[in-house]
């Protein structure tokens, strides 16, 4: 994993922690998760066919986890964090 990817992941964790401490919602709602997954399934940067194996080749994250965190965003700019 590249340093930049580790740094981005740490930022997502920090943002999620801030949301949790301010009584915000850390987990995206079902509609947002489905919207993000729909985009990721069609993305040229997705690797793997099943949700269990899908991975982003840009940030190297497991897509099934990335789409669930409200503070995460797409590294290709196809969807944004819900708290921005």
Buried (B, 14 or more C-beta within 10 A) or exposed (E): EEEEBEEBBEBBEEBBEEBEEEEBEBEBEEEBBEBBBEBBEEBEBBEBEEEEEBBBBBBBBBBBEBBBBBBBBBBBEEBEBBBE
